[in-house]
């Protein structure tokens, strides 16, 4: 199969855009997991999660990073659907 130059450019642009999204989302997750859950936990522990009495740093270490990761998965799905439509590789068509 021969790939036209414009198709190759589109493939590279699509891959680059996807990679940028992955890096951004994983950076957010790393900040929440390691930053808020480990490094900033002592500072965050001065506040408590409303209605629970748990220190905020402890909550991020135990639950928050998991919730953020699941939310980021849904954000990634939405972002990829938009990217797929922009490059004409949508599965909906």
C-alpha positions in Angstrom: 0.0 0.0 0.0 1.4 3.4 -1.0 0.9 6.3 1.3 0.6 9.7 -0.2 2.7 12.5 1.4 -0.3 14.4 2.7 -1.6 11.3 4.4 1.7 10.7 6.0 1.7 14.3 7.3 -1.8 13.8 8.6 -0.7 10.6 10.4 2.2 12.4 12.0 0.1 15.3 13.0 -2.6 13.0 14.5 0.0 11.0 16.4 1.7 14.2 17.7 -1.6 15.7 18.8 -2.5 12.4 20.6 0.9 12.3 22.3 0.5 15.9 23.6 -2.9 15.0 25.0 -1.5 11.9 26.7 1.5 13.8 28.2 -0.8 16.6 29.5 -3.3 14.2 31.1 -0.6 12.0 32.6 1.1 15.1 34.0 -2.1 16.1 35.7 -2.5 12.6 37.2 1.2 12.6 38.3 0.8 15.9 40.0 -2.4 14.8 41.8 -0.9 11.4 42.7 2.6 12.2 43.7 2.3 16.0 44.3 -0.9 16.1 46.3 -0.8 12.5 47.7 2.8 12.4 48.7 4.9 15.6 48.5 2.2 18.2 49.4 0.3 15.8 51.8 1.7 17.3 55.0 0.7 20.8 53.9 -2.7 19.7 52.6 -3.4 17.9 55.9 -4.1 21.2 57.6 -7.5 21.2 55.8 -10.2 18.5 56.1 -12.5 17.0 53.6 -16.0 18.4 54.4 -18.3 16.0 56.0 -15.7 13.3 56.6 -13.1 14.6 59.0 -10.3 13.2 56.9 -7.2 15.4 56.2 -7.1 16.5 52.6 -3.6 15.1 52.0 -4.7 11.7 53.3 -7.7 11.7 51.1 -5.7 12.5 47.9 -3.3 9.7 48.8 -6.1 7.1 49.4 -9.0 8.1 47.1 -8.5 11.4 45.3 -5.8 10.3 42.9 -8.0 7.3 41.8 -11.0 9.6 41.3 -8.9 12.0 39.3 -7.5 9.2 37.2 -11.0 7.9 36.3 -12.1 11.5 35.4 -9.1 11.9 33.2 -10.0 8.7 31.3 -13.4 10.2 30.5 -11.7 13.5 29.5 -9.3 11.6 27.2 -12.2 9.8 25.5 -14.0 13.1 24.8 -10.7 14.7 23.6 -9.9 11.8 21.3 -13.4 11.8 19.8 -12.9 15.4 18.8 -9.4 14.7 17.5 -10.7 11.7 15.5 -13.4 13.8 13.9 -10.9 16.5 13.0 -8.6 14.0 11.2 -11.4 12.0 9.7 -10.8 8.8 11.6 -13.9 8.8 13.7 -15.5 5.4 14.5 -19.0 7.0 14.4 -18.9 7.4 10.6 
